């Protein structure tokens, strides 16, 4: 899936009892989390309570050149962030980590998710004379923590009080002069975990693949509603907002698309979840064909699962150009229309003269899908059957996934699956059912949010968002 659904962010933090080049560890971790955000990135370092930071627009390797990274201060703590904006848009002041200097000391905050009441919180501060420098809801979280810190005995208490006031999705890493604090919303919409390196440093990350990148051993996930504090006294957990064992509603799209396949989230291997999605697809939407192929990257695991369950051979159908980033410029209309050809190229020997099953993780607007189907036709495929390892997108997301407005979602513009198949040029089309989607990670420690498929959200949807201005589609499939 290209240029369609985007995750919001990736966060990482490291706490060490020794002064060292902690920024280097954050740099490696952000590289591992680059798939979660390619718009901007930043690192903040703490050395004896003195904070330094560097951040900018672009990929991790573009922002943190060898010279920039070597110039960063050593310290015993650091937090980092990669961002794709769903709230706030492009604004230099929205690039994280967000560093706040106040009378009780410095803090730096990295946040993944989306608040549903940030406008209300922001308005309250502004009416009291507060000044916001950016437009993201991360600033509302940071200001809430600072305001509560002025009335409490510790930052931990301030975080507890803040979690009682903010609503929506947030997986955060907070750095103070002496502590690193990780906290996750009571629904656990976005992932968060922590581990420990051989030298005794604790690391917090959006995904376990970032722990692997720095040589940290995975300990466990941060539970929904949990606050975990890392300090010179060790690790402490506060479960004030913990909803209970088996509760919570992680975004199921983390398993379908967002996360790296080598990550383990809430006790479930992402790779295994995608294999299961493909297996369920084969059972729900069987078809006679000669070869199963997957759209890189997240469609490949599902294609393997479909192949294993159906007995139809798996083949490598596409090669992905790994050197085209988000900064690729398409100055002419012809180049814009043919951009998919620059990102994907068909291996003709795999599909020529064959009935092809093409597995993708989702269909959003449908324009990219139609072009990919066209590439397969041009390469000699006699039939193209599209299978999607998620249900159809029909509703907005308010919790950190950049789902397009309903008027642009292909499942809202057409009444039947057959209509969509015709529009994208496929011989047939099948979506994974919502019921099967909930089973791809059935052994997870939490439940799932499927609101973008069903319109049923685990918490009340906000009334003051532009996404509500668009009519919800009532698809009949």
C-alpha positions in Angstrom: 0.0 0.0 0.0 1.5 3.3 -1.1 0.5 6.9 -0.2 -2.7 5.9 1.5 -3.0 5.2 5.2 -0.3 6.5 7.5 0.6 5.8 11.1 1.3 8.8 13.3 4.6 8.3 15.1 7.3 6.2 16.7 8.8 6.9 20.2 11.9 5.8 21.9 13.7 6.5 25.2 16.8 5.3 27.0 17.8 5.6 30.7 21.3 4.8 31.9 23.1 5.2 35.2 26.2 6.2 33.3 27.0 9.2 31.1 27.4 7.9 27.5 26.5 8.6 23.9 22.9 7.8 24.4 22.0 9.8 21.3 23.6 7.1 19.2 21.3 4.5 20.7 18.3 6.7 20.0 19.5 7.2 16.4 19.7 3.5 15.8 16.2 3.0 17.3 14.6 5.7 15.3 16.1 4.1 12.2 14.3 0.9 13.2 11.0 2.9 13.7 11.3 4.9 10.5 8.3 3.1 9.0 6.1 4.8 11.6 6.9 8.3 10.4 8.9 9.8 7.7 8.0 13.5 7.9 10.3 14.6 10.8 12.4 13.4 13.7 14.2 14.6 16.7 16.3 13.6 19.7 16.6 15.3 23.2 19.5 14.4 25.6 19.6 14.9 29.3 23.0 15.4 31.1 22.6 16.1 34.8 19.3 17.9 34.2 20.6 20.0 31.3 18.7 19.3 28.1 20.0 19.6 24.6 18.1 18.7 21.4 18.2 18.6 17.7 15.3 17.9 15.3 14.2 18.7 11.7 12.1 17.7 8.7 13.1 14.6 6.9 14.2 11.0 7.4 16.4 10.0 10.3 19.5 9.7 8.1 18.9 13.0 6.4 18.3 15.0 9.7 21.0 13.3 11.8 24.1 13.4 9.6 27.4 12.1 10.9 28.4 15.6 11.9 25.1 16.4 13.7 25.1 13.2 15.6 28.7 13.4 16.7 28.1 17.0 17.9 25.3 15.9 20.3 26.0 16.0 24.0 26.6 12.7 25.9 24.2 12.1 28.8 22.5 9.4 30.8 19.0 9.8 29.3 17.6 10.6 25.9 14.2 10.4 24.0 13.6 10.4 20.3 10.7 10.6 17.9 9.7 10.0 14.3 6.6 11.7 13.0 3.9 11.6 10.5 1.4 14.3 11.2 -2.3 13.4 11.6 -3.0 16.3 14.0 -1.2 19.7 13.7 0.2 19.4 10.2 3.7 20.5 9.1 5.1 23.0 11.6 8.6 23.2 13.0 7.1 23.6 16.4 5.3 20.3 16.1 8.5 18.3 15.6 9.1 16.1 18.7 10.4 15.5 21.3 8.8 18.6 22.8 11.1 20.2 25.4 9.5 22.3 28.1 11.5 24.4 30.6 9.5 25.4 33.7 10.0 26.3 37.4 10.0 22.7 38.6 12.6 21.6 36.0 12.9 20.5 32.4 10.9 17.8 30.7 10.9 16.3 27.2 7.9 14.5 25.8 7.5 12.1 22.8 4.0 11.1 22.0 2.4 8.6 19.6 -1.4 8.8 19.2 -4.2 11.3 18.9 -6.2 13.0 21.7 -10.0 13.4 21.2 -10.3 16.4 23.6 -7.1 18.3 22.8 -9.1 21.3 21.5 -10.9 21.5 24.9 -7.7 21.3 26.9 -6.0 23.8 24.6 -8.8 26.3 25.0 -8.7 26.1 28.7 -5.0 26.9 28.8 -5.4 29.7 26.3 -8.2 31.3 28.2 -5.9 31.3 31.3 -3.2 33.1 29.3 -1.3 30.1 28.1 0.6 30.4 24.8 0.9 27.5 22.4 3.8 27.5 19.9 2.6 24.6 17.8 -0.7 23.0 16.7 -0.2 19.4 17.8 -2.0 17.8 20.7 1.4 16.7 22.2 1.7 20.3 23.5 -1.6 19.9 25.3 -0.3 16.8 27.1 2.9 18.5 28.0 1.2 21.6 29.4 -1.2 19.5 31.4 1.7 17.6 33.0 3.4 20.9 33.9 0.2 22.4 35.3 -0.4 19.4 37.4 3.3 19.2 38.5 2.9 22.7 40.1 0.1 21.2 42.3 1.6 17.8 43.1 4.7 16.4 44.9 6.1 14.5 41.9 6.0 14.2 38.1 4.5 10.8 38.6 1.5 12.3 40.4 1.3 14.9 37.7 1.1 12.2 35.0 -1.5 10.3 36.9 -3.7 13.5 37.1 -3.1 14.3 33.5 -4.2 10.8 32.4 -7.5 11.4 34.2 -8.1 14.5 32.1 -6.9 13.6 28.6 -8.9 11.3 26.3 -8.0 9.3 23.2 -4.8 7.6 22.2 -1.4 8.3 23.7 1.7 6.2 24.2 4.3 8.5 25.6 7.9 8.7 26.9 8.6 11.5 29.3 12.0 12.6 30.4 12.7 14.7 33.5 15.9 15.7 35.1 16.1 12.5 37.1 13.6 10.0 35.6 12.2 8.5 32.4 8.4 7.8 32.5 6.5 5.7 30.0 2.7 5.8 30.0 0.0 4.4 27.8 -3.7 5.3 27.5 -6.2 3.0 29.2 -7.4 1.6 25.9 -3.8 0.9 24.7 -4.6 2.2 21.2 -0.9 2.4 20.3 1.8 0.0 21.2 4.6 0.6 23.8 7.1 -1.8 25.3 10.4 -1.7 27.3 13.6 -3.8 27.6 17.1 -3.7 29.0 20.5 -3.8 27.5 23.4 -5.9 28.7 25.0 -2.8 30.4 21.9 -2.2 32.4 20.3 0.6 30.4 16.5 0.6 30.2 14.8 1.3 26.8 11.2 2.2 25.9 10.0 1.9 22.4 6.9 1.9 20.2 7.9 -1.5 18.9 10.2 -4.3 20.0 12.2 -4.1 16.7 13.7 -0.8 18.1 14.8 -2.7 21.2 16.5 -5.3 18.9 18.3 -2.5 17.0 20.1 -1.3 20.2 20.7 -4.7 21.6 18.1 -4.5 24.4 16.3 -7.6 25.6 12.5 -7.3 25.5 11.0 -7.4 29.0 7.3 -6.7 28.4 4.7 -4.4 27.0 3.6 -1.4 28.9 0.0 -2.3 29.9 -3.0 -0.1 28.9 -3.3 2.6 31.5 0.0 1.8 33.1 2.7 4.3 34.1 6.3 2.9 34.3 9.1 4.9 35.9 12.8 4.3 35.3 15.2 5.9 37.7 18.4 5.2 39.7 16.2 3.3 42.1 15.1 0.9 39.3 11.7 0.3 37.7 8.4 1.1 39.3 4.9 0.6 38.0 1.7 2.4 38.8 -1.6 0.8 37.6 -4.1 3.5 38.7 -5.6 3.7 35.2 -5.2 0.0 34.3 -8.6 -1.2 33.0 -8.0 -4.9 33.9 -6.5 -8.0 32.4 -7.6 -8.6 28.8 -9.1 -5.1 28.6 -8.0 -2.4 26.2 -8.4 -1.8 22.5 -5.2 -1.7 20.5 -5.6 -0.6 16.9 -5.9 -3.8 14.9 -4.2 -2.1 12.0 -1.0 -2.2 13.9 -0.9 -5.9 13.1 -2.2 -5.6 9.5 0.0 -2.8 8.3 1.7 -0.3 10.7 4.2 -2.4 12.7 7.3 -4.1 11.3 6.8 -7.8 10.9 9.7 -8.6 13.2 8.0 -6.8 16.1 6.0 -8.5 18.9 3.1 -6.4 20.1 1.0 -7.2 23.2 2.3 -10.8 23.1 1.7 -11.4 19.4 4.2 -11.7 16.5 3.2 -9.3 13.8 4.5 -11.6 11.2 2.4 -14.5 12.5 -0.7 -12.2 12.7 -0.3 -11.4 9.0 0.2 -15.0 8.1 -3.1 -15.8 9.8 -4.8 -12.9 8.0 -3.8 -14.6 4.7 -5.0 -18.0 5.9 -8.4 -16.5 6.8 -8.6 -14.8 3.5 -8.1 -18.1 1.7 -10.9 -19.7 3.6 -13.3 -16.7 3.2 -12.5 -15.9 -0.4 -11.2 -18.9 -2.3 -10.6 -18.7 -6.0 -8.9 -20.9 -8.6 -5.6 -19.5 -9.6 -2.0 -20.3 -10.6 0.0 -18.1 -8.3 -0.3 -15.9 -5.1 1.7 -12.7 -4.9 1.9 -10.0 -2.2 2.3 -6.2 -2.5 5.4 -5.2 -0.6 5.9 -4.9 2.2 3.0 -5.8 4.5 1.1 -7.8 1.8 3.8 -10.4 1.5 3.2 -12.2 4.8 -0.5 -12.3 4.1 0.2 -13.7 0.7 2.3 -16.5 2.2 -0.6 -17.3 4.6 -3.0 -17.4 1.7 -0.7 -19.7 -0.3 -0.2 -22.1 2.6 -3.9 -22.3 3.3 -5.0 -22.7 -0.3 -2.2 -24.8 -1.7 -1.7 -22.3 -4.6 2.0 -21.6 -5.1 3.5 -18.3 -3.8 5.5 -16.2 -6.1 7.5 -13.0 -5.9 5.4 -10.7 -8.1 6.8 -7.3 -7.5 10.2 -5.7 -6.7 10.0 -2.5 -4.6 12.3 0.4 -5.3 13.8 1.0 -1.9 15.4 4.3 -2.9 12.4 6.5 -3.4 11.5 8.3 -0.3 8.7 10.7 0.6 10.8 13.6 -0.9 10.5 12.2 -4.4 9.4 15.0 -6.7 6.8 14.4 -9.4 6.9 17.6 -11.4 4.7 16.6 -14.4 1.3 15.0 -14.6 2.6 12.0 -16.5 5.1 11.3 -13.8 2.5 11.6 -11.1 0.2 9.2 -12.9 3.0 6.7 -13.4 4.7 7.1 -9.9 3.6 3.5 -9.0 5.8 2.2 -11.8 8.8 3.8 -10.1 8.0 2.2 -6.8 6.9 -1.2 -8.0 8.0 -3.3 -10.9 6.4 -6.6 -12.0 8.5 -9.8 -12.3 6.9 -10.8 -15.6 8.0 -14.5 -15.4 5.9 -14.9 -12.2 2.6 -13.6 -13.7 2.7 -14.0 -17.5 0.0 -16.2 -18.8 -1.2 -17.0 -15.2 -4.3 -16.4 -13.1 -3.0 -14.2 -10.3 -4.2 -13.7 -6.7 -2.8 -10.3 -5.6 -2.8 -9.7 -1.8 -2.7 -6.2 -0.4 -3.2 -4.9 3.2 -6.0 -2.4 2.3 -7.7 -0.4 -0.4 -8.3 3.3 0.5 -9.1 5.5 -2.6 -8.6 2.7 -5.1 -6.4 4.7 -7.5 -3.2 2.9 -6.5 -4.9 -0.5 -6.6 -6.2 0.1 -10.2 -2.7 1.0 -11.3 -1.2 -2.1 -9.8 -3.8 -4.3 -11.3 -3.0 -2.6 -14.6 0.7 -3.4 -14.2 -0.1 -7.1 -13.8 -2.4 -7.0 -16.9 0.4 -5.3 -18.9 2.8 -8.0 -17.7 0.6 -10.7 -19.2 -1.6 -11.9 -16.3 -4.7 -13.5 -17.7 -6.8 -12.9 -14.5 -6.2 -10.7 -11.4 -8.1 -11.6 -8.3 -7.5 -9.0 -5.5 -7.7 -10.1 -1.9 -7.3 -7.6 1.0 -6.0 -8.6 4.4 -8.3 -6.1 6.2 -12.0 -5.1 6.0 -13.1 -2.2 3.9 -12.4 1.3 5.3 -15.7 3.1 5.9 -15.2 5.4 8.8 -12.8 8.0 10.2 -10.2 7.2 12.8 -9.7 9.6 15.8 -6.9 7.7 17.5 -3.8 8.3 15.3 -4.4 6.7 12.0 -4.7 9.1 9.0 -7.8 7.6 7.4 -9.1 9.8 4.5 -12.5 11.5 4.7 -15.5 9.3 3.9 -16.1 11.0 0.6 -12.8 9.8 -0.7 -13.0 6.2 0.6 -13.8 3.8 -2.3 -15.9 1.6 0.0 -18.1 4.6 0.7 -18.4 5.7 -2.9 -19.6 2.3 -4.3 -22.3 0.0 -3.0 -20.9 -3.4 -3.6 -17.6 -5.3 -3.7 -18.4 -6.1 -7.3 -18.6 -2.4 -8.1 -15.2 -1.8 -6.5 -13.6 -4.8 -8.3 -14.9 -3.3 -11.6 -13.4 0.2 -10.8 -10.0 -1.2 -10.0 -10.0 -3.6 -12.9 -9.9 -6.8 -10.9 -11.7 -10.0 -11.9 -12.8 -10.5 -8.3 -12.3 -8.8 -5.0 -12.5 -10.1 -1.4 -12.0 -8.3 1.9 -11.1 -10.0 5.2 -14.2 -10.0 7.5 -14.2 -8.0 10.7 -14.8 -11.2 12.6 -11.7 -12.8 11.1 -9.6 -9.7 11.6 -10.2 -9.9 15.4 -8.8 -13.4 15.3 -5.5 -12.7 13.6 -4.0 -11.8 17.0 -6.5 -13.7 19.2 -3.8 -14.5 21.9 -3.0 -10.8 22.4 -3.2 -9.4 26.0 -5.8 -6.8 24.9 -8.9 -6.3 22.8 -9.0 -4.5 19.5 -10.3 -1.2 18.0 -11.9 -1.8 14.6 -13.7 1.6 14.4 -12.4 2.5 11.0 -14.1 -0.6 9.6 -17.3 -0.7 11.8 -17.9 2.8 13.0 -18.0 1.3 16.6 -15.4 3.0 18.8 -14.3 1.9 22.2 -14.6 5.5 23.4 -16.9 8.3 22.4 -15.9 9.9 19.1 -15.2 13.7 19.3 -17.8 16.1 18.1 -15.5 18.9 17.2 -13.4 17.3 14.5 -13.6 18.1 10.8 -13.8 14.4 10.1 -17.4 14.5 11.4 -18.3 16.9 8.6 -18.4 14.1 6.1 -21.3 11.7 5.9 -20.5 8.2 7.1 -21.0 5.6 4.3 -23.4 2.8 5.0 -21.8 0.1 2.9 -23.8 -3.0 2.2 -20.8 -5.4 2.4 
